[in-house]
Amino acid sequence: MLCTKGNNYLMVLTAEIIESYKCFLEVKYPTHYKSYCTRLKNKPESAKAEAVTFSILRSYSDDVYLAEDISTGGADFLCKSKDVEFIVEATCLETESVVTQSGWKNRVPLTPNKTAFSFGMITHMLRRKVSSKATQLSGNNIPRILIITSEHIGADFLLGPRGAEILLTSDTKIKVPIGKPIKKGGLITDLKDSVFFRFKNGSLESCRRSISAILLISIFDDKSLIVGILHPEPQYIFPIMILPSVPFLKLKKWPPENNIIETEWVINRPKAEKFYHKKITIKDKELKNI
């Protein structure tokens, strides 16, 4: 570990998170430990996402348990915080796939002040990832959280506040009347890649109600950046006071009037929450239950 100047914390890198998670699993969940080591070798980004997610959840919750059954699958974690329990499924976007989808190469430009490039958002990719996990989170009679991570160099933007806004409403277009004086334009969306609602027979309806909320997490060497999206009509409401410093995007009103969608952030002028990595240690009460 390296002590950073001017800050009152020790820099913990993701490699240390992985090693501490392996130690935790070896002591508490030996069967999962073997499976994790295999995944770390074959799918390192997925394994890193699991370790970092566990560290984050452990910092916000009183207790975090591995919920996945090695043979049958299921959601990854069960979290308990005071009188609240919630299920968490964590998944990652492979960096190569993000590069392909966005056109944003995963490297720092040699001359950053002189290099211009274009890229696209990854809304469709994110929506497909959510769709693939909706069924997996159903069947639990408590709030359910889906976490999506990325290690891409531009993840803080692609999975940041702007990425969250577009994922909730889908990509927007400017509406301009043809053949009439342009007095006032507006933004419209077909909700094609909206994560939580869609048009059906001309009306808005919610979908993927098995997911209470989504956390988008950008993973970097020493920290993660976190933003959230709340479902407007989930089967089980997630109490966001469990994550008091995380900005959550939500609809102002559901159902909206006249198909006009208005969104707002629970925290004004949102900025992704910075979570500096913390190594995972085994608690005394966990040692007693081995």
N, C-alpha and C positions, 0 to 999 in steps of 0.2 A: 504494500500500500504506500501511497505517496501523500505527504501532507501538502496541501495547496496553500500558497501564500495569500494572505488577506482574507481567508475564509476559515470558519471554525468547523471544518469537517475534514475527514480523511477520504481521499479519493479511492473508491472501490471500483474496480473494473469488472466488466462482464465475465471475464475468465474466472475471477474470484467468486462471483455469484454461482457460476456453474459448479465449481469445485465444492463450495459449501452446500449446495443443493444435493450433490452426489453423496456427500457425507451424511446429510440429513436422511436421504432415502435409504442409504445402506443400513442405518441404525433403526429407522422407524418403519420403512417399507421395503424390505429386502427384495421382494418379488418385483416391485416397480423399479428398483435400482437396476436390476439386470436389463429390464426392458429399456430404461432410460439410457443406459450406456450404449446399447445397440442403436437407439435413435440418434444419440449424439454423434455416432460415427457415420450413420447413413443420411441423416437429415439434421445437420448441425443448427440451422436457423430455427427449425421447429423446437429443438431441444433447448436452445438458448431462450426462446420466447417463453417456454414453460418455466424455466428457472427464474427469469426476471419477473414474470407475472406472479409467481408464488411469493417472491420477495416483497413485491408491492402489496399484495393482498395481506400478507402477514403483518405489514406495518400498519394497515388500516383496520384490521379485524382482530378480535380477541383470539380466535382460533381458526386455523385453516387446515382442512383434512383433504387427503387425496380421495376423490369420489369415484374415479374411473376404475372399473373392473377390468383386469388384464385380459380376461377371456371374452367378456361380452361388450366391453366399451362403456360408453356413457360420458357424462360431463366430467371435466377434469377435477374441479375442486368444490368442496362444501365449506362455506365461510360462516362463522358465527360471531356476531358482535352485539353484546348486551342481549336484548331479547329478539334480535333479528337474525334470521338465517337466509342465505341465498346461495344459489348454485352458479358456478362459473365455468364456461367453456373458453379455452384460449386457443387461438389459431394464428398462424403467421402468413404473411404474403412473401413468397420467395423473391429475393432481390432481382434475379434475372427476369422473372415475370413482370415485376414492377417496371423494369427498364423497357421491356417489350411493349407494355401497355401505355406507358407515359411518354416514351421517347427520350427520357432523361437518363443519361449515362451515369453510372454509379462511380463517379470519380470527381475530384476537385479540379477545375480548370487550371491549366498551368499559368495562365494570366487572367485571373478572375475579373479584373477591372476592365478588360478589353474583350472578353468573350461573351457573345450573345448567342442564345440558342432558344429554340421553341420546345415546348412540351405540352402534354395534355394531362388532364386530371384522370384518376383511376376509378371514377365512380362506378362504372359498369363492373369492374373487377371486384370492388368492395361489395356491391349489391349481390353478386353471384356467390361470394364467400358467405355472406349472411344467409342467403337462401339455402345453401348447403348445410348450414348448422341449425336451422330453425327446428327441424324435427328432433334433432339430438337433444335440444333443450326442453322439449315438451315432456309432460309426464311427471314433472316435479311440482308439488303443491306449495311452492315458495317462489320468491322473485328469482329471475334467471338473467344472468349477465353474459354477454358475448364480448370477448376481448379479441381485437385484431391488432397484430403488431407488424412492424416493418423495420428493417435495418438499413433500408435504402438511404443514401445521402440526403435526399430531398423529402424524407418521410415527415419531417416537422411541418412541411407545407402540405404535402399530399394527404396526410392524416391529421393535419392541424385544424384550427377553427374553420377555415374556408372549405377544407375537404369535408368536414362534418356538415356544414350548411348545404353543400351540394348533394351529399348523400341523403339527407333528409328530404329534400325537395326534388332531386334529380337536376340535371343541367337545365339552366334557364335560357330563354331567348328573348330578344327585344321585340315587342309587338308595336308595329307601326301601321296605321291605316293607309290603304292604297286608294289614290284618287281623291283624297280629302286633305284639307290643311292639317299639318302636323301641329296640334296644340299640346297634346300630352301623350307620351308613350308609356309603356309599361313592360314588366317582365312576366312571361308566361312559361309554363312547364307542362309537359305531357305526362310527367311522373313515371316515365319509362324505367328509370333506375332509382326511383324513390324507395327507400329501405322499409318504410313502415306504412305507406298508404298508396292507393292507386285509384284510377277512375274505373267505374263499372256502371254501364248503362247511363253514362253522363253524370254520375254522382261520385263523390269521394267516399271511400271506405278504407278502413284500416286493414292491415295484413301482417303476417308474421307476429301475431300476438303472443306467441310463446316466449318471445324475447322482451324482457322488461326494459333493458337499456343496453347500449353498446359503448364500450370504451375503445378508443383509437389510441394506440400507444406507439410512439416513435422511439426506438431503442438506439442509444448511442453508447460510446465506450464507458462513460462514467455516470450517465443519467438516462432517464426516460422522460418523455413529454406526453402528457395525458389530457385528452378531451373526451367528453361524453355526449351521448345522444339519448334522449328519453323517448320511449314509445308513448304516443298520445292516448292509447287505449289498451294497455297490456292486460293479460290475464291476471298478473300479479304485479302490483306497483312496487318499484324499487325505491326505498327511502334514501334520498341522496345525502342526508345528513351524515351517513356513514363515510362519505367521501367529501368532507366539507370544503376542501380547497380545489376540487376538480370542477372546472366549468362544464355545465351541462346545457346542451341546446334542446329546446322544446318548442311546441306550438303554443301560441298565446291562447288559442281557443280551439276546442274540439267538441263537436264537429264545426268546421269553419262555416261562416255564412257566405252564401253566393259563390262558393268555390274559391274564395280568396284566402290564401294561405299566409299567415303571419307567424314568424318565428321570433324567439327571443332567447337570450342567454340568461341562465340563472345568476351568473356573475357578470356584472356590467363590464363592457370593453374586454371581452374574453382574451385570455392569454393562456396557452397550455400550461398545466401544472408541471413544475419541474420536480421530479423525484430522483434524488441522488441515490445511486445503488447502495444497498445494504447487504452485507453478508448474512446468510441464514444460520442461526445458531439454534441448538436444541434447548428448549425450556426445561426447567427442573421438573415440572409436572409431567412433561412428555417422557423424561427419563424414568420416572416412577412407574409409568404405564407400559414400559417395554416388557 
